[in-house]
Amino acid sequence: MHPMHLLVAPLYPAGREPLPPGLKEEDREQFMQAKKYQQWMVMGMESCVTKTVMAGVGGPDFSL
């Protein structure tokens, strides 16, 4: 095998990525929905508006 092939990441069609170990194909839709909600929560927690509100409500004990 050519050494350059080791540096290429595998490509999968959208929605057909390999599932984590222990999950079945029937769990894919629920897993993808949970992943989508997780991404929204992370994006919300990283926003400046959310941090400002949390700092204003929680005071100095809750500031990030």
DSSP file (Angstrom, degrees, kcal/mol; ACC not computed):
  #  RESIDUE AA STRUCTURE BP1 BP2  ACC     N-H-->O    O-->H-N    N-H-->O    O-->H-N    TCO  KAPPA ALPHA  PHI   PSI    X-CA   Y-CA   Z-CA
    1    1 A M              0   0    0      0, 0.0     5,-0.0     0, 0.0     0, 0.0   0.000 360.0 360.0 360.0 136.5    0.0    0.0    0.0
    2    2 A H    >   -     0   0    0      1,-0.1     3,-1.3     2,-0.0     4,-0.5  -0.470 360.0-129.3 -69.4 137.0    1.3    3.4   -0.9
    3    3 A P  G >  S+     0   0    0      0, 0.0     3,-0.9     0, 0.0     4,-0.3   0.770 104.5  63.8 -62.0 -26.0    2.1    5.6    2.2
    4    4 A M  G >  S+     0   0    0      1,-0.2     3,-1.2     2,-0.2     4,-0.2   0.785  91.6  64.6 -69.8 -25.1    0.1    8.5    0.9
    5    5 A H  G X  S+     0   0    0     -3,-1.3     3,-0.9     1,-0.3    -1,-0.2   0.752  92.5  63.8 -68.6 -21.9   -3.1    6.4    1.1
    6    6 A L  G <  S+     0   0    0     -3,-0.9    -1,-0.3    -4,-0.5    -2,-0.2   0.702  98.2  55.4 -73.2 -18.5   -2.7    6.3    4.9
    7    7 A L  G <  S+     0   0    0     -3,-1.2     2,-0.5    -4,-0.3    -1,-0.2   0.438  86.4  95.9 -93.7  -0.8   -3.1   10.1    5.1
    8    8 A V  S <  S-     0   0    0     -3,-0.9     3,-0.1    -4,-0.2    -3,-0.0  -0.793  72.1-132.4 -96.8 128.5   -6.5   10.2    3.4
    9    9 A A        -     0   0    0     -2,-0.5     2,-0.1     1,-0.1    -2,-0.1  -0.505  30.2-104.0 -74.8 144.4   -9.6   10.2    5.6
   10   10 A P        -     0   0    0      0, 0.0     2,-0.4     0, 0.0    -1,-0.1  -0.436  33.3-139.7 -68.1 143.2  -12.4    7.8    4.6
   11   11 A L        -     0   0    0     -2,-0.1    -3,-0.0    -3,-0.1     0, 0.0  -0.895  20.9-178.8-108.3 133.3  -15.3    9.5    2.9
   12   12 A Y        -     0   0    0     -2,-0.4     5,-0.2     6,-0.0     3,-0.1  -0.967  33.3-104.6-127.7 144.8  -18.9    8.4    3.6
   13   13 A P    >   -     0   0    0      0, 0.0     3,-2.2     0, 0.0     4,-0.1  -0.345  55.3 -83.5 -62.8 150.7  -22.2    9.7    2.1
   14   14 A A  T 3  S+     0   0    0      1,-0.3     0, 0.0     2,-0.1     0, 0.0  -0.319 117.2  15.1 -58.9 132.3  -24.1   12.1    4.4
   15   15 A G  T 3  S+     0   0    0     -3,-0.1    -1,-0.3     1,-0.0    17,-0.1   0.409 111.2  82.3  83.9  -2.0  -26.3   10.1    6.8
   16   16 A R    <   +     0   0    0     -3,-2.2    -2,-0.1     2,-0.0     3,-0.1   0.089  56.5 135.8-120.3  21.4  -24.4    6.9    6.1
   17   17 A E        -     0   0    0     -5,-0.2     2,-0.1     1,-0.1    -6,-0.0  -0.279  68.7 -85.3 -64.5 156.2  -21.4    7.4    8.4
   18   18 A P        -     0   0    0      0, 0.0    -1,-0.1     0, 0.0    -2,-0.0  -0.378  46.4-124.3 -63.3 141.3  -20.4    4.4   10.6
   19   19 A L        -     0   0    0      1,-0.1     3,-0.1     4,-0.1     6,-0.1  -0.506  30.3 -94.4 -83.1 154.5  -22.4    4.1   13.8
   20   20 A P    >   -     0   0    0      0, 0.0     3,-1.7     0, 0.0    -1,-0.1  -0.289  59.6 -78.5 -61.1 155.0  -20.7    4.0   17.2
   21   21 A P  T 3  S+     0   0    0      0, 0.0     3,-0.1     0, 0.0     0, 0.0  -0.276 117.4  27.8 -57.9 138.1  -20.1    0.4   18.5
   22   22 A G  T 3  S+     0   0    0      1,-0.3     2,-0.3    -3,-0.1     0, 0.0   0.245  93.0 112.4  96.2 -12.3  -23.2   -1.2   20.0
   23   23 A L    <   -     0   0    0     -3,-1.7    -1,-0.3     2,-0.0     2,-0.2  -0.738  55.6-143.3 -96.0 144.0  -25.7    0.7   18.0
   24   24 A K    >   -     0   0    0     -2,-0.3     3,-1.4    -3,-0.1     4,-0.3  -0.546  29.0-105.8 -97.6 167.0  -27.9   -1.0   15.4
   25   25 A E  G >  S+     0   0    0      1,-0.3     3,-1.3    -2,-0.2     4,-0.3   0.814 119.8  62.7 -61.4 -30.1  -29.0    0.4   12.0
   26   26 A E  G 3  S+     0   0    0      1,-0.3     4,-0.3     2,-0.1     3,-0.3   0.744  99.3  55.6 -67.2 -21.8  -32.5    0.8   13.5
   27   27 A D  G <> S+     0   0    0     -3,-1.4     4,-2.5     1,-0.2    -1,-0.3   0.506  80.9  94.0 -86.7  -5.2  -31.0    3.3   16.0
   28   28 A R  H <> S+     0   0    0     -3,-1.3     4,-2.7    -4,-0.3     5,-0.2   0.899  82.4  49.4 -58.6 -46.3  -29.5    5.5   13.3
   29   29 A E  H  > S+     0   0    0     -4,-0.3     4,-2.0    -3,-0.3    -1,-0.2   0.913 114.2  44.8 -63.5 -43.2  -32.4    8.0   13.0
   30   30 A Q  H  > S+     0   0    0     -4,-0.3     4,-2.4     2,-0.2    -1,-0.2   0.893 113.6  51.1 -66.6 -39.2  -32.6    8.5   16.8
   31   31 A F  H  X S+     0   0    0     -4,-2.5     4,-2.3     1,-0.2    -2,-0.2   0.919 110.5  48.3 -63.9 -43.7  -28.9    8.9   17.0
   32   32 A M  H  X S+     0   0    0     -4,-2.7     4,-2.0    -5,-0.2    -1,-0.2   0.876 111.7  49.9 -66.1 -37.1  -28.8   11.5   14.3
   33   33 A Q  H  X S+     0   0    0     -4,-2.0     4,-2.3    -5,-0.2    -2,-0.2   0.916 111.3  48.2 -67.6 -42.6  -31.6   13.5   15.9
   34   34 A A  H  X S+     0   0    0     -4,-2.4     4,-2.2     1,-0.2    -2,-0.2   0.890 111.1  51.7 -63.2 -38.6  -29.8   13.4   19.3
   35   35 A K  H  X S+     0   0    0     -4,-2.3     4,-2.1     2,-0.2    -1,-0.2   0.887 108.4  51.3 -64.7 -39.2  -26.6   14.5   17.5
   36   36 A K  H  X S+     0   0    0     -4,-2.0     4,-1.8     2,-0.2    -2,-0.2   0.925 110.9  47.4 -64.0 -45.1  -28.5   17.4   15.9
   37   37 A Y  H  X S+     0   0    0     -4,-2.3     4,-2.3     1,-0.2    -2,-0.2   0.882 109.8  53.9 -63.8 -37.9  -29.9   18.6   19.2
   38   38 A Q  H  X S+     0   0    0     -4,-2.2     4,-2.4     1,-0.2    -1,-0.2   0.907 106.9  51.0 -63.0 -41.6  -26.5   18.3   20.8
   39   39 A Q  H  X S+     0   0    0     -4,-2.1     4,-2.3     1,-0.2    -1,-0.2   0.888 110.0  50.0 -63.8 -38.5  -25.0   20.6   18.1
   40   40 A W  H  X S+     0   0    0     -4,-1.8     4,-2.3     2,-0.2    -2,-0.2   0.906 110.9  49.4 -65.2 -41.3  -27.7   23.2   18.7
   41   41 A M  H  X S+     0   0    0     -4,-2.3     4,-2.4     2,-0.2    -2,-0.2   0.912 111.9  47.9 -64.9 -42.0  -27.1   23.1   22.4
   42   42 A V  H  X S+     0   0    0     -4,-2.4     4,-1.5     2,-0.2    -2,-0.2   0.918 111.7  50.1 -64.2 -43.0  -23.3   23.6   21.9
   43   43 A M  H  X S+     0   0    0     -4,-2.3     4,-0.6     1,-0.2    -1,-0.2   0.899 111.9  48.8 -63.0 -39.5  -23.9   26.4   19.5
   44   44 A G  H >< S+     0   0    0     -4,-2.3     3,-0.8     1,-0.2     6,-0.3   0.906 110.6  49.5 -65.9 -41.8  -26.2   28.1   22.0
   45   45 A M  H 3< S+     0   0    0     -4,-2.4    -1,-0.2     1,-0.2    -2,-0.2   0.754 110.1  52.0 -70.7 -23.1  -23.8   27.7   24.9
   46   46 A E  H 3< S+     0   0    0     -4,-1.5    -1,-0.2    -5,-0.2    -2,-0.2   0.581  87.4 106.6 -87.3  -9.5  -21.0   29.2   22.8
   47   47 A S  S <X S-     0   0    0     -3,-0.8     4,-1.9    -4,-0.6     5,-0.1  -0.398  72.3-133.0 -75.1 147.8  -22.9   32.3   21.8
   48   48 A C  H  > S+     0   0    0      1,-0.2     4,-2.4     2,-0.2     5,-0.2   0.843 105.4  58.4 -65.9 -34.7  -22.1   35.6   23.3
   49   49 A V  H  > S+     0   0    0      2,-0.2     4,-2.5     1,-0.2    -1,-0.2   0.937 107.2  46.5 -62.1 -46.8  -25.7   36.4   24.0
   50   50 A T  H  > S+     0   0    0     -6,-0.3     4,-2.7     1,-0.2     5,-0.2   0.916 112.8  49.5 -62.8 -43.4  -26.1   33.2   26.1
   51   51 A K  H  X S+     0   0    0     -4,-1.9     4,-2.2     1,-0.2    -1,-0.2   0.892 111.2  50.0 -63.7 -39.0  -22.9   34.0   28.0
   52   52 A T  H  X S+     0   0    0     -4,-2.4     4,-2.3     2,-0.2    -2,-0.2   0.924 112.3  46.8 -65.5 -44.4  -24.0   37.5   28.7
   53   53 A V  H  X S+     0   0    0     -4,-2.5     4,-2.6     1,-0.2     5,-0.3   0.928 113.0  49.0 -63.8 -44.7  -27.4   36.4   29.9
   54   54 A M  H  X S+     0   0    0     -4,-2.7     4,-2.6     1,-0.2     5,-0.3   0.893 112.7  47.8 -63.2 -39.1  -25.9   33.8   32.2
   55   55 A A  H  X S+     0   0    0     -4,-2.2     4,-1.3    -5,-0.2    -1,-0.2   0.867 113.7  48.0 -69.5 -36.0  -23.4   36.2   33.6
   56   56 A G  H  < S+     0   0    0     -4,-2.3    -2,-0.2    -5,-0.2    -1,-0.2   0.885 118.8  38.4 -72.0 -38.3  -26.1   38.8   34.2
   57   57 A V  H  < S+     0   0    0     -4,-2.6    -2,-0.2    -5,-0.2    -3,-0.2   0.911 124.9  37.2 -78.1 -44.2  -28.5   36.3   35.9
   58   58 A G  H >< S-     0   0    0     -4,-2.6     3,-0.7    -5,-0.3     4,-0.2   0.649  96.2-151.5 -86.0 -15.5  -25.9   34.4   37.8
   59   59 A G  G >X  -     0   0    0     -4,-1.3     3,-1.3    -5,-0.3     4,-0.5  -0.335  55.5 -31.2  74.4-161.3  -23.6   37.2   38.7
   60   60 A P  G 34 S+     0   0    0      0, 0.0     3,-0.3     0, 0.0    -1,-0.2   0.730 133.8  64.0 -68.3 -20.7  -19.9   36.7   39.2
   61   61 A D  G <4 S+     0   0    0     -3,-0.7    -2,-0.2     1,-0.2    -6,-0.1   0.746 111.0  36.7 -72.3 -21.0  -20.3   33.2   40.6
   62   62 A F  T <4 S+     0   0    0     -3,-1.3    -1,-0.2    -7,-0.2    -3,-0.1   0.377  85.8 123.4-113.2   1.8  -21.7   32.0   37.2
   63   63 A S     <        0   0    0     -4,-0.5   -11,-0.1    -3,-0.3   -12,-0.0  -0.355 360.0 360.0 -70.1 146.4  -19.6   34.0   34.7
   64   64 A L              0   0    0    -13,-0.2    -1,-0.1    -2,-0.0   -13,-0.0   0.404 360.0 360.0 -95.5 360.0  -17.6   32.1   32.2
